[in-house]
Every structure is written in C-alpha cells, then in structure tokens.
Amino acid sequence: MTRVWTLVGPDGKKYQSTVPGALGGHSGSRIYGCLDCSAALRAIARGGYLSQRVFFLNKAHAQAAGYRPCGACMPGSYARWTHCKNDQARAHEGASADT
C-alpha cells in the first residue's frame, strides 16, 4: 500500500502526494520552516499548533502559497524575506508620496 501525505501546493490548496513534505508550516501565522525547527517543536509541545500545521513539498510551493520563512530555523531566508519586504514598503511609500 502506498502512503499518501496531504500537502499545500503553490496555489494554497491542499492536495494528496505520494512524496512527503520537506517543510512544515503554520496556516494561522503563514510561516514555513524545517520539520525539526526548535520553535515549531516547542509550539507543538505546548499544544494547539497541530490543528493549523501544514506541509509543503519545497520552498517554492510555500512562498507561492503566501508563507514566509521562519526566523528561527531559516535565518538566512528570513533575512532576505525581511529585506525584500522592507524594500517593497519603501517603494510603496515613495509611490504614495507622488500622488
């Protein structure tokens, strides 16, 4: 019997896969990270997290679905995401000043 996992695709919708997810996420906070992330494992240990836990095949799917990298287990990806977000905010502020 083939094992099947439920993953979230780039469109943000769940689908069945015979390939397990490489990354975990939290649908409430829209954060994704490593399956062994210490922050996620602490949240799971406290309870309440599992009902919103989701899984992704890869980073591209997580990002396309609108999730951001975890600052605890993916500090480099998180720093790049923060930098891009700040650049976008500054560009938006500049465009608003022009109107």
VEXMAR-743894 format. One record per residue (C-alpha): residue number from 1; residue in one letter; y, z, x. Coordinates in nm, 4 decimals, decimal comma, always signed. Example, Ala and Ser with C-alpha at 12.3 -4.5 7.8 and 13.67 -1.06 7.14 Angstrom:
{seq=1 type=A north=-0,4500 up=+0,7800 east=+1,2300}
{seq=2 type=S north=-0,1060 up=+0,7140 east=+1,3670}
end
This chain:
{seq=1 type=M north=+0,0000 up=+0,0000 east=+0,0000}
{seq=2 type=T north=+0,3428 up=-0,0980 east=+0,1339}
{seq=3 type=R north=+0,6068 up=+0,1732 east=+0,1491}
{seq=4 type=V north=+0,9409 up=+0,0923 east=-0,0143}
{seq=5 type=W north=+1,2808 up=+0,2510 east=+0,0527}
{seq=6 type=T north=+1,5968 up=+0,2402 east=-0,1572}
{seq=7 type=L north=+1,8934 up=+0,1228 east=+0,0491}
{seq=8 type=V north=+2,2553 up=+0,0383 east=-0,0265}
{seq=9 type=G north=+2,3466 up=-0,3210 east=+0,0524}
{seq=10 type=P north=+2,6756 up=-0,4710 east=+0,1691}
{seq=11 type=D north=+2,7764 up=-0,5168 east=-0,1952}
{seq=12 type=G north=+2,7458 up=-0,1403 east=-0,2503}
{seq=13 type=K north=+2,4463 up=-0,1792 east=-0,4821}
{seq=14 type=K north=+2,1068 up=-0,0199 east=-0,4297}
{seq=15 type=Y north=+1,8062 up=-0,2384 east=-0,3548}
{seq=16 type=Q north=+1,4421 up=-0,1917 east=-0,2577}
{seq=17 type=S north=+1,3389 up=-0,2641 east=+0,1016}
{seq=18 type=T north=+1,0158 up=-0,2578 east=+0,2990}
{seq=19 type=V north=+1,2307 up=-0,1754 east=+0,6040}
{seq=20 type=P north=+1,3569 up=+0,1850 east=+0,6265}
{seq=21 type=G north=+1,7266 up=+0,2542 east=+0,6580}
{seq=22 type=A north=+1,8640 up=+0,3097 east=+1,0079}
{seq=23 type=L north=+2,1668 up=+0,5080 east=+0,8888}
{seq=24 type=G north=+2,2317 up=+0,7722 east=+0,6266}
{seq=25 type=G north=+2,5419 up=+0,8272 east=+0,4197}
{seq=26 type=H north=+2,7083 up=+1,0346 east=+0,1514}
{seq=27 type=S north=+2,8195 up=+0,8432 east=-0,1551}
{seq=28 type=G north=+3,0802 up=+1,1039 east=-0,2529}
{seq=29 type=S north=+3,2726 up=+1,1038 east=+0,0737}
{seq=30 type=R north=+3,1729 up=+0,7435 east=+0,1611}
{seq=31 type=I north=+3,0756 up=+0,8378 east=+0,5176}
{seq=32 type=Y north=+2,7788 up=+0,6963 east=+0,7089}
{seq=33 type=G north=+2,6110 up=+0,8130 east=+1,0270}
{seq=34 type=C north=+2,2927 up=+0,8704 east=+1,2226}
{seq=35 type=L north=+1,9898 up=+1,0052 east=+1,0417}
{seq=36 type=D north=+1,9831 up=+1,3031 east=+1,2790}
{seq=37 type=C north=+2,3565 up=+1,3817 east=+1,2521}
{seq=38 type=S north=+2,4089 up=+1,7555 east=+1,3002}
{seq=39 type=A north=+2,6886 up=+1,7657 east=+1,0394}
{seq=40 type=A north=+2,4696 up=+1,5945 east=+0,7790}
{seq=41 type=L north=+2,1713 up=+1,8162 east=+0,8602}
{seq=42 type=R north=+2,3883 up=+2,1288 east=+0,8153}
{seq=43 type=A north=+2,5131 up=+1,9970 east=+0,4798}
{seq=44 type=I north=+2,1558 up=+1,9252 east=+0,3712}
{seq=45 type=A north=+2,0501 up=+2,2766 east=+0,4747}
{seq=46 type=R north=+2,3290 up=+2,4238 east=+0,2564}
{seq=47 type=G north=+2,2079 up=+2,2163 east=-0,0402}
{seq=48 type=G north=+2,3983 up=+1,9919 east=-0,2797}
{seq=49 type=Y north=+2,4171 up=+1,6992 east=-0,0371}
{seq=50 type=L north=+2,0858 up=+1,5335 east=-0,1168}
{seq=51 type=S north=+2,1855 up=+1,4130 east=-0,4639}
{seq=52 type=Q north=+2,4506 up=+1,1879 east=-0,3060}
{seq=53 type=R north=+2,2558 up=+1,0810 east=+0,0021}
{seq=54 type=V north=+2,2226 up=+0,7048 east=+0,0543}
{seq=55 type=F north=+2,0716 up=+0,4892 east=+0,3293}
{seq=56 type=F north=+2,1779 up=+0,1667 east=+0,4978}
{seq=57 type=L north=+1,9912 up=-0,0966 east=+0,6962}
{seq=58 type=N north=+2,2714 up=-0,1168 east=+0,9545}
{seq=59 type=K north=+2,6396 up=-0,0522 east=+1,0297}
{seq=60 type=A north=+2,7483 up=-0,3885 east=+0,8895}
{seq=61 type=H north=+2,5999 up=-0,3050 east=+0,5484}
{seq=62 type=A north=+2,7565 up=+0,0428 east=+0,5469}
{seq=63 type=Q north=+3,1002 up=-0,0880 east=+0,6402}
{seq=64 type=A north=+3,0863 up=-0,3793 east=+0,3954}
{seq=65 type=A north=+2,9956 up=-0,1316 east=+0,1195}
{seq=66 type=G north=+3,3165 up=+0,0606 east=+0,1973}
{seq=67 type=Y north=+3,1815 up=+0,3506 east=+0,4020}
{seq=68 type=R north=+3,3433 up=+0,4837 east=+0,7196}
{seq=69 type=P north=+3,1690 up=+0,6125 east=+1,0328}
{seq=70 type=C north=+3,1023 up=+0,9840 east=+1,0765}
{seq=71 type=G north=+3,3300 up=+1,1541 east=+1,3270}
{seq=72 type=A north=+3,0573 up=+1,3980 east=+1,4347}
{seq=73 type=C north=+2,7724 up=+1,1637 east=+1,5288}
{seq=74 type=M north=+2,9615 up=+0,8359 east=+1,5798}
{seq=75 type=P north=+3,2836 up=+0,9427 east=+1,7569}
{seq=76 type=G north=+3,3494 up=+0,6010 east=+1,9163}
{seq=77 type=S north=+3,3071 up=+0,4113 east=+1,5900}
{seq=78 type=Y north=+3,5134 up=+0,6738 east=+1,4085}
{seq=79 type=A north=+3,7953 up=+0,6460 east=+1,6657}
{seq=80 type=R north=+3,8018 up=+0,2658 east=+1,6253}
{seq=81 type=W north=+3,7998 up=+0,3006 east=+1,2452}
{seq=82 type=T north=+4,0870 up=+0,5522 east=+1,2601}
{seq=83 type=H north=+4,2861 up=+0,3260 east=+1,4923}
{seq=84 type=C north=+4,2393 up=+0,0239 east=+1,2623}
{seq=85 type=K north=+4,3260 up=+0,2321 east=+0,9556}
{seq=86 type=N north=+4,6454 up=+0,3561 east=+1,1223}
{seq=87 type=D north=+4,7396 up=+0,0000 east=+1,2236}
{seq=88 type=Q north=+4,6912 up=-0,1154 east=+0,8637}
{seq=89 type=A north=+4,9045 up=+0,1719 east=+0,7320}
{seq=90 type=R north=+5,1847 up=+0,0888 east=+0,9759}
{seq=91 type=A north=+5,1685 up=-0,2790 east=+0,8782}
{seq=92 type=H north=+5,1858 up=-0,1832 east=+0,5108}
{seq=93 type=E north=+5,4841 up=+0,0449 east=+0,5730}
{seq=94 type=G north=+5,6601 up=-0,2381 east=+0,7564}
{seq=95 type=A north=+5,5956 up=-0,4783 east=+0,4700}
{seq=96 type=S north=+5,7263 up=-0,2239 east=+0,2176}
{seq=97 type=A north=+6,0470 up=-0,1817 east=+0,4177}
{seq=98 type=D north=+6,1069 up=-0,5572 east=+0,3990}
{seq=99 type=T north=+6,1174 up=-0,5577 east=+0,0183}
end
